[in-house]
Amino acid sequence: MERETRYDIVVVGAGVGGICAALAAARLRRSVLLLEEREEIGGTGVHSAVSLICTFRDKDGRPINNGIHRELFPQAYTSRRGLFDAEEIVPTYDERELKRTYEALLTAEPLITVRTGRKVTGVVTEAGKIVRIAAVSGEGETSSVEGDVFLDATADGHLSAMAGAEFHIGREEDGKLQTATVTFKMTGFDPSKLLNPRITTWGGIRSLRQELTVHYLQLKDEGGTRNPRPSVLCFPYPDGQGILFNSTAVTDVDPTRPETVDAGMKEGTEQALQLAAAVKRHPAFAEAEIECIAPKLGVREGRRIVGDYVLTADDCLHARRFDDMVAACAYSLDIHDPLGGGAKLVKIGDPGYYHIPYRSLVAKGLKNVLLSSRCISGTHEAHSSYRVMSGVSAIGEAAGTAAALAVWSKADDVRDVSAARIRYVLQAGGQFVEGELERVTLG
Ligand SMILES: Cc1cc2nc3c(=O)[nH]c(=O)nc-3n(C[C@H](O)[C@H](O)[C@H](O)COP(=O)(O)OP(=O)(O)OC[C@H]3O[C@@H](n4cnc5c(N)ncnc54)[C@H](O)[C@@H]3O)c2cc1C
């Protein structure tokens, strides 16, 4: 990277939120820098291998995320309705395929510059605005980047926190966060030795989980693992040749304390090896092997930046509507017990989705920062829902669109961009929106 550069929009973090934001902004003909700390783009959905394409449909099966998410996961839009019937195919993705899709979409946008291996370590603010950020490469080279609007797509709110934004972390009563997980993939099993060999269906994968849980509980009885989970959670790869185990659980991982992340990766990897050994006791898995262990600890939760509105569990569960909606989410509240006791899912009430207001993407006290990843303004419980890729992709697309509109209109504050205008542009690109539209002509 040049030592000093300037872009219209600077996106920090190249996970699903950052990538969708960068694409949305560049498609509106603004110059975008996408900075990523790791050597490769993709974030959690690629490097922590998460597998399930969580529901993005209302109770009648209508997609409530029809934007860039659809370009990422076209296969999920051809299936029937996401009803979880025993015979229905489990909507999953292969993380290597997703990474190729990200790369193809980003490469197709000449106005996006992607820089990997660059960690943002500092910000300079003036009068409530970030004017400059500093990024450091693996070799220790520091560069300075200026921009009009900065997007926090770091998942953990690192950028906003560096800019002095207020934040919360963990659940209200004790500050504890959801468990972290090291996922891993096993291949080489023999489905014909399973009670239900059709593992790519909901019926088949549920049956497989039960069969494997027997061996896992035996391992626990023998004292062979510290994994606190009560049962095995796994998903099929789309080709049915691999199984992704999302079934280790590490407590007390806090991404603002890097030493807990390192220790969590070590503990999670040990749990993965222990679980794989137990799985191999099942005759269908006698010849199976671990094909890969995710290179990055899957961290579910970090800072939640306080924005102009804090989205609550009540808003989600009661399917609340907001005048300034810019995204929607249909996924249940899904809290992986911070103490390790498994996951608790609570469904969104009728019609099966809630609105995410623009105010939750605007960091309180900052004029040119938009939250573009799971770090938007919400409670611990609300976060457990919109943190999934269907939610975060819609958030990223909305944030990128808002940032581009702010630049086009030379807005002094991202709050000057109306949600009705953001929605107008989003729906023109195919995204699902609800509420009044305000026409806008760009250039
Ligand atoms: C174990 C696990 C299982 C999950 N299962 C599912 C599932 O089945 N389906 C689903 O939809 N969702 C699932 N999720 C949730 C979902 O994957 C994530 O919440 C979502 O991908 C987060 O996207 P993001 O863009 O907010 O953050 P990320 O994808 O984490 O991206 C943030 C990026 O910012 C970069 N970054 C951070 N700080 C800096 C910095 N200072 N400078 C530069 N770059 C920086 C990081 O390196 C990272 O690449 C799961 C999560 C976990 C952990």
The ligand as a MOL file (V3000), in Angstrom:
LIG
                    3D

  0  0  0     0  0            999 V3000
M  V30 BEGIN CTAB
M  V30 COUNTS 53 58 0 0 0
M  V30 BEGIN ATOM
M  V30 1 C -18.4890 -21.1050 15.4080 0
M  V30 2 C -19.4460 -20.2210 14.6870 0
M  V30 3 C -20.4850 -20.7870 13.9870 0
M  V30 4 C -21.3600 -19.9790 13.2960 0
M  V30 5 N -22.3330 -20.5740 12.5580 0
M  V30 6 C -23.0300 -19.8200 11.6910 0
M  V30 7 C -23.8390 -20.4360 10.7140 0
M  V30 8 O -23.9340 -21.6570 10.6550 0
M  V30 9 N -24.4950 -19.6330 9.8300 0
M  V30 10 C -24.3710 -18.2540 9.8750 0
M  V30 11 O -24.9760 -17.5830 9.0350 0
M  V30 12 N -23.6230 -17.6680 10.7880 0
M  V30 13 C -22.9110 -18.3960 11.6890 0
M  V30 14 N -22.0800 -17.7880 12.5680 0
M  V30 15 C -22.0450 -16.3160 12.6540 0
M  V30 16 C -21.3780 -15.6450 11.4780 0
M  V30 17 O -20.4950 -16.4930 10.8080 0
M  V30 18 C -20.6040 -14.3830 11.8840 0
M  V30 19 O -21.2500 -13.6670 12.8930 0
M  V30 20 C -20.4450 -13.4640 10.6860 0
M  V30 21 O -19.8000 -14.1670 9.6480 0
M  V30 22 C -19.6620 -12.2360 11.0980 0
M  V30 23 O -19.4130 -11.4450 9.9590 0
M  V30 24 P -18.7090 -10.0430 10.1610 0
M  V30 25 O -18.4830 -9.4630 8.8160 0
M  V30 26 O -19.4570 -9.2670 11.1610 0
M  V30 27 O -17.3070 -10.3880 10.8570 0
M  V30 28 P -16.0680 -11.3150 10.3800 0
M  V30 29 O -16.4620 -12.2700 9.3300 0
M  V30 30 O -15.4880 -11.8700 11.6300 0
M  V30 31 O -15.0970 -10.2690 9.7270 0
M  V30 32 C -14.3900 -9.2970 10.4650 0
M  V30 33 C -13.0560 -9.0920 9.7800 0
M  V30 34 O -12.4090 -7.9330 10.3160 0
M  V30 35 C -11.0230 -8.1890 10.3760 0
M  V30 36 N -10.4540 -7.2620 11.3470 0
M  V30 37 C -10.7090 -7.1910 12.6680 0
M  V30 38 N -9.9990 -6.1960 13.2260 0
M  V30 39 C -9.2930 -5.6320 12.2300 0
M  V30 40 C -8.3610 -4.5390 12.1910 0
M  V30 41 N -8.0270 -3.8440 13.2920 0
M  V30 42 N -7.8020 -4.2160 11.0100 0
M  V30 43 C -8.1310 -4.8940 9.8660 0
M  V30 44 N -9.0000 -5.9510 9.8610 0
M  V30 45 C -9.5750 -6.2890 11.0240 0
M  V30 46 C -10.9710 -9.6570 10.8220 0
M  V30 47 O -9.7110 -10.2310 10.5560 0
M  V30 48 C -12.1020 -10.2630 10.0180 0
M  V30 49 O -11.6630 -10.7670 8.7820 0
M  V30 50 C -21.2150 -18.5720 13.3120 0
M  V30 51 C -20.1740 -17.9870 14.0410 0
M  V30 52 C -19.3020 -18.7970 14.7290 0
M  V30 53 C -18.1740 -18.1650 15.4570 0
M  V30 END ATOM
M  V30 BEGIN BOND
M  V30 1 1 1 2
M  V30 2 1 2 3
M  V30 3 2 2 52
M  V30 4 2 3 4
M  V30 5 1 4 5
M  V30 6 1 4 50
M  V30 7 2 5 6
M  V30 8 1 6 7
M  V30 9 1 6 13
M  V30 10 2 7 8
M  V30 11 1 7 9
M  V30 12 1 9 10
M  V30 13 2 10 11
M  V30 14 1 10 12
M  V30 15 2 12 13
M  V30 16 1 13 14
M  V30 17 1 14 15
M  V30 18 1 14 50
M  V30 19 1 15 16
M  V30 20 1 16 17
M  V30 21 1 16 18
M  V30 22 1 18 19
M  V30 23 1 18 20
M  V30 24 1 20 21
M  V30 25 1 20 22
M  V30 26 1 22 23
M  V30 27 1 23 24
M  V30 28 2 24 25
M  V30 29 1 24 26
M  V30 30 1 24 27
M  V30 31 1 27 28
M  V30 32 2 28 29
M  V30 33 1 28 30
M  V30 34 1 28 31
M  V30 35 1 31 32
M  V30 36 1 32 33
M  V30 37 1 33 34
M  V30 38 1 33 48
M  V30 39 1 34 35
M  V30 40 1 35 36
M  V30 41 1 35 46
M  V30 42 1 36 37
M  V30 43 1 36 45
M  V30 44 2 37 38
M  V30 45 1 38 39
M  V30 46 1 39 40
M  V30 47 2 39 45
M  V30 48 1 40 41
M  V30 49 2 40 42
M  V30 50 1 42 43
M  V30 51 2 43 44
M  V30 52 1 44 45
M  V30 53 1 46 47
M  V30 54 1 46 48
M  V30 55 1 48 49
M  V30 56 2 50 51
M  V30 57 1 51 52
M  V30 58 1 52 53
M  V30 END BOND
M  V30 END CTAB
M  END
